[in-house]
Amino acid sequence: MNQLGEKIAKKRKDLGMTQNEFADKMCVTRQTVSRWEAGTVYPDIDKISDIAELLHVSCDYLLKDDESEETAAAVSGISRLLKGAEGKLVRFSFFDDEADPDLYKADCR
């Protein structure tokens, strides 16, 4: 089994889904899911984001062999944005209904 197949199988099982249930939600056959998990075939690239969404993981987690679920979660979304701003002078605006606290020329650490 390849790492992509192992990750799909593990997350599917963690969510309590059978191959049949997963296949139905992905609009493929159970045999296709079995082949993905065994590593005999890979999902089409256009299916990767659907798989990630259904399994509640990132595409990075699925596709990168050295990417753990924790690592992928730690550097996704706002974390990735903040990591890119590290050491730079930045301006952040936070919007919360009526309040708009503003940080100007803050050193991002």
Disulfide bonds with the S-S distance in Angstrom:
none
